[in-house]
């Protein structure tokens, strides 16, 4: 997956699809060092090559969003980040992570559009007839997913299944927090001429039982961002959904791979286009 970095005072303990986790060599220190790599994933596969500067770009964006949502408890911890990863790492509290990806959809697209075409629903939730790819939903939907073990695919689940996993009170808390954060973030994006079509959040509990927003937040990897002007004037899905995320990668893979075996290597132009869109999103949001 990745080669562990030699970071003085820290020991590599885990690598996910796109992030690496380090723990302090001092066992009395309960913080974690979460390092974002340049790896890129799609359809639950890690792809080659990575996206240059992706780790730094998405860490910058996460930090910016955490600052916009400073009243929402999060996983950030105090302390100095080692120089070798200063631009792409966050110091985080050690949390008891909940096994639910909290997906919020404000627009009909992606896997939701495929399901709607087949059954008129998104994650089992009935929607009005006559919607098209890229349409705004009547209201944002909370459509959770079960966080599958490494190497397995995440699974869309119902709210009732979420209750089974974490209990009724916690499930309602996750739903309400996710919808509230999405609504705030979508308004911020809209003021910058951007549409936040959908996103996913992860939450964990600290030692006092406080629910905290964790991992990356509202990045180009965990969200779909579209150009608002293109969405309003476009006549085809491609024109409407001028995206600032890794949809370029998804689209290329979908056209060149049947999701069997090892994914193909991404062409240089797809890598360059994706990196450029990541940078443009940050420029537009944070200007």
C-alpha positions in Angstrom: 0.0 0.0 0.0 2.7 2.5 1.0 6.1 2.8 2.5 6.1 4.0 6.1 7.9 7.3 6.7 10.7 7.7 9.2 9.1 10.3 11.5 11.1 10.9 14.7 8.9 10.2 17.7 6.2 8.4 15.7 5.6 4.8 14.8 3.6 3.8 11.7 0.6 1.6 12.7 -1.9 1.5 9.8 -2.4 2.5 6.2 -5.8 3.0 4.6 -6.6 3.6 1.0 -5.3 7.1 1.0 -4.1 8.0 4.6 -1.4 6.6 6.9 -1.7 6.6 10.7 1.1 7.0 13.1 1.1 6.7 16.9 3.6 8.3 19.4 6.5 6.3 20.6 5.7 7.7 24.0 2.8 5.5 25.1 1.5 8.2 27.5 0.7 10.4 24.5 -2.8 9.5 23.2 -2.7 11.7 20.1 -2.5 10.3 16.5 -0.7 11.6 13.4 -3.0 11.3 10.4 -0.9 11.7 7.2 -2.7 12.2 3.8 -0.9 10.6 0.9 -1.0 11.4 -2.8 -2.7 8.0 -3.4 -6.1 8.2 -5.1 -8.9 5.7 -4.9 -12.1 5.1 -6.9 -14.7 2.3 -6.6 -12.8 1.1 -3.5 -9.5 0.5 -5.4 -6.3 2.4 -4.9 -5.1 3.6 -8.3 -1.7 4.3 -10.0 -0.2 6.8 -10.2 -1.1 9.1 -7.4 -2.2 12.8 -7.8 0.8 15.2 -7.2 0.4 17.3 -4.0 -3.0 15.7 -3.4 -2.2 15.0 0.3 -1.2 18.6 1.0 -4.1 20.0 -1.0 -6.8 18.0 0.8 -5.2 18.5 4.2 -5.3 22.3 3.5 -9.0 22.0 2.6 -9.9 19.9 5.6 -8.2 22.4 7.9 -10.1 25.3 6.2 -13.4 23.5 6.7 -12.7 22.7 10.3 -12.1 26.4 10.9 -15.4 27.3 9.2 -17.1 24.8 11.5 -15.2 25.6 14.6 -18.3 25.2 16.9 -18.6 21.6 15.8 -16.5 19.3 18.0 -13.8 17.7 15.9 -10.8 15.4 16.2 -8.0 18.0 16.0 -5.5 18.0 18.8 -3.0 20.6 19.9 0.7 20.2 19.2 3.4 20.6 16.6 3.3 18.6 13.5 6.6 17.1 12.4 8.3 19.1 9.6 8.5 16.1 7.2 4.7 16.0 6.9 3.8 19.5 8.1 1.8 20.3 4.9 -0.2 17.0 4.8 -0.8 15.8 8.3 -3.2 16.5 11.2 -2.7 15.8 14.8 -5.8 14.1 16.1 -7.4 12.8 19.2 -7.7 9.0 19.6 -11.4 8.4 19.1 -13.7 5.4 19.2 -14.7 5.6 15.5 -18.3 4.7 14.6 -18.8 2.1 11.9 -21.0 4.3 9.7 -20.1 6.6 6.9 -22.6 9.5 7.1 -23.4 10.3 3.5 -25.6 13.3 2.7 -26.9 13.8 -0.8 -28.3 17.1 -1.9 -28.4 16.3 -5.6 -29.3 13.2 -7.6 -26.2 11.7 -9.2 -23.7 8.8 -9.1 -24.9 5.6 -7.6 -28.1 7.4 -6.4 -29.0 8.2 -10.0 -28.4 4.6 -11.1 -30.7 3.3 -8.3 -33.3 6.0 -9.1 -33.4 4.9 -12.7 -34.1 1.3 -11.7 -36.5 1.8 -8.8 -37.3 5.5 -8.2 -35.5 5.5 -4.9 -32.1 6.5 -3.5 -30.8 4.1 -0.8 -34.4 2.8 -0.6 -35.9 6.3 0.0 -38.7 7.0 -2.6 -38.3 10.2 -4.7 -40.6 12.0 -7.0 -40.9 10.8 -10.6 -39.3 12.7 -13.5 -36.0 13.6 -12.0 -32.8 13.7 -14.2 -29.1 13.2 -13.5 -27.8 16.2 -11.6 -31.2 17.4 -10.3 -31.5 19.0 -6.9 -33.4 16.8 -4.5 -36.5 18.1 -2.7 -34.4 18.0 0.5 -31.0 16.7 1.4 -31.0 12.9 2.2 -29.1 11.1 4.9 -28.0 7.9 3.3 -25.5 6.1 5.5 -23.1 3.3 4.6 -21.5 0.6 6.6 -17.7 1.0 6.7 -16.4 -2.3 5.5 -13.1 -3.8 6.6 -10.1 -3.0 4.5 -10.2 -4.7 1.1 -14.0 -5.0 1.1 -16.6 -2.7 -0.4 -18.6 -0.2 1.7 -22.3 -1.1 1.8 -25.2 1.4 1.7 -27.5 0.7 4.6 -30.9 1.9 5.8 -31.4 4.2 8.8 -32.9 1.2 10.6 -29.7 -0.7 10.0 -27.8 2.3 11.4 -29.9 2.0 14.6 -29.0 -1.6 14.8 -25.3 -0.7 14.6 -25.1 2.2 17.0 -28.4 2.5 18.8 -31.4 4.8 18.1 -30.2 7.8 20.0 -26.7 7.8 18.4 -28.2 7.1 14.9 -30.4 10.2 15.2 -27.5 12.2 16.5 -25.4 11.2 13.4 -28.2 12.0 11.0 -29.0 15.4 12.5 -25.4 16.4 12.8 -24.6 15.3 9.2 -27.6 17.1 7.7 -26.8 20.3 9.7 -23.2 20.4 8.7 -24.0 19.7 5.1 -26.6 22.5 5.0 -24.0 25.0 6.5 -21.3 23.9 4.1 -23.5 24.0 1.1 -24.4 27.6 1.9 -20.8 28.5 2.2 -20.0 26.8 -1.1 -23.0 28.5 -2.8 -21.7 31.9 -1.9 -18.5 31.0 -3.8 -20.4 29.9 -6.9 -20.1 26.2 -6.1 -22.6 23.4 -5.5 -21.9 20.9 -2.8 -23.8 18.0 -4.4 -23.0 15.4 -1.8 -20.5 14.5 0.8 -19.6 12.0 3.5 -18.7 12.5 7.1 -17.1 10.2 9.7 -17.6 10.6 13.5 -16.0 9.2 16.6 -16.4 9.4 20.3 -13.8 10.8 22.6 -13.0 9.5 26.1 -15.9 11.7 27.5 -18.4 10.3 25.0 -18.5 13.5 23.0 -19.3 13.0 19.3 -16.6 14.5 17.2 -16.3 15.1 13.4 -13.2 13.2 12.3 -11.0 12.2 9.4 -11.1 14.5 6.3 -14.0 16.8 5.9 -15.7 18.3 2.8 -12.7 17.6 0.6 -12.6 16.8 -3.1 -12.1 13.1 -2.2 -15.1 12.9 0.1 -17.5 15.2 -1.7 -18.8 16.2 -5.1 -18.4 19.9 -6.0 -19.9 21.4 -9.1 -19.7 24.8 -10.8 -23.0 26.6 -10.0 -23.2 28.6 -13.2 -22.5 25.5 -15.4 -25.2 23.6 -13.5 -27.8 26.3 -14.1 -27.0 26.6 -17.9 -25.9 23.2 -18.9 -28.1 21.0 -21.1 -26.4 17.7 -20.6 -25.2 16.0 -17.4 -21.5 16.5 -18.4 -22.2 20.3 -18.9 -24.2 20.6 -15.8 -21.9 18.8 -13.5 -18.6 20.6 -14.2 -16.8 19.0 -11.2 -14.0 20.0 -8.8 -13.3 16.5 -7.4 -12.1 13.1 -8.5 -15.1 12.6 -10.8 -12.7 12.9 -13.7 -11.0 9.8 -12.4 -14.3 7.9 -11.9 -15.5 8.8 -15.4 -12.2 7.7 -17.1 -12.2 4.4 -15.1 -15.9 3.7 -15.9 -15.1 4.1 -19.6 -11.9 2.0 -19.6 -12.4 -0.7 -17.0 -15.1 -3.3 -16.2 -14.2 -3.3 -12.4 -12.7 -6.8 -12.8 -9.1 -7.5 -11.7 -6.5 -4.7 -11.4 -7.5 -1.2 -12.4 -5.6 0.3 -15.4 -2.9 2.9 -14.9 -4.3 6.5 -15.1 -3.1 8.5 -18.1 -1.0 11.5 -17.4 -3.6 13.9 -18.7 -6.2 12.5 -16.2 -3.8 12.9 -13.4 -3.0 16.5 -14.4 -6.6 17.5 -14.9 -7.6 16.1 -11.5 -4.8 17.9 -9.7 -5.7 21.1 -11.4 -9.4 20.8 -10.4 -8.4 20.1 -6.8 -6.3 23.3 -6.7 -9.0 25.4 -8.4 -11.6 24.3 -5.9 -9.4 25.4 -3.0 -8.7 28.8 -4.7 -12.4 29.4 -5.3 -13.5 28.3 -1.8 -10.8 30.1 0.2 -10.4 33.3 -1.8 
